[in-house]
């Protein structure tokens, strides 16, 4: 934990200078990392902390993207307002989502979320007003910070970073408030959670609504950055899986896990895209699947879990060495030289 | 007024009758043992009172209010605390966090909940394990942790499901001490128990169930001399 506190300002400083050190192509990749990380953090609120694995979060992301874009195209609404409206709309949609899916538990819940997200995708594919399968172009006539629309990549970097920090901030607050405790209780032992007066249906819904709200904000940002959305780019099941995977790979139920997961996953994804180009279509899907299998089999706690257990093992080894050294010192009081040797080895391991 | 009144409660699962017209009551600060041979319907009765099952018939009054058929979280807020046969601690949390989560029912503020939790941990002699992950504690420690967690919602009655099962004699003694301390605080206890040596000396009243129906009720002395009880436990000869 001490390391994390130390790491935060360093990471923030790195984030502030980074865009000036990389070229446009790499900057775009960093933006993708930040955006995927933000989605992972949003997903983690429900899937990681409250333990309700959703594979339908693209529905909220898509609603966010479509809400801000449609409001701007049809009514000339400012995208900042559109973004917030999209978030609220997604939170509203999450009520129906929760009402239908929370009747089921575990794997069945996950399967139901896929079905509901699929319904949303079909709905948008058929909805003529929203461009149906053709999709929507975000108008570029108004540019600048007020209209969240830029010809260069750099401002999108700040937007993605800002949104990630806000999402992390809210998650940090949740983690420390009673909500975080309630979510973890529901994840660990739902029956016991009820026995101490926690209305689990209500708190699962709160986790889902928060998660949906932030996923939708990410969707709006995507629309503003890419300037084009269609059902397959913002509502696909692959996207839902990616959100889950970013969090699971990094470490479920940890604050920074999704950020780590996103850095790893997005890098691999972009690397294969460069390596295989057009012929590499679907390679990322193969990689997702392989990673899911590897994580499930070898490291269910993700990268953060691996780091933590590595630290714990090291601490335990140092502890054991210290105890052995003390024991040896106590039992071999007269043999001065032996004791020194032991002390030396302990220092080597401990440091 | 009685604290808890169970009136003619029946619970049927399809064609199976787990409880048939069971009635008993618990006074403020009383320790009541609910005993009976395997399959007598003790745990079913217990789950009806805690809200995990809705009784098929009858009523359950807590401080005069009917809680029969209410969900567990409503029963908990009404004043029913419970523990489980397997401790069901939140294994991803530390001991202190387990109890804090429960204390948050009364106190949303995390720091105040932590202070309350430490008091309850001390109450069950676990304060030295406050920062230990609940999953790494022994069965006996986890059971006491579950008791502390249930107490942190400050119930007027605590339902304990086989808190002494599988414990060694010194651990049983610890569990008995905890029950006595709970009674001292004026909290009633309804204890489902197999370990009769544990429950008999501390119970104010024993209710005996057999095949879903109540066959005896009285002081431990009366009950242990009751021929119905003896035949239920040892079989008819």
Interface residues (C-beta under 8 A of the other chain):
Chain A: X176 X177 X178 X181 X182 X184 X185 X187 X188 X189 X191 X192 X193 X194 X195 X196 X197 X198 X199 X200 X253
Chain B: X50 X51 X52 X71 X72 X73 X76 X77 X81 X82 X84 X88 X89 X90 X91 X92 X93 X97 X100 X101 X102 X104 X105 X108 X110 X113 X146 X149 X150 X152 X153
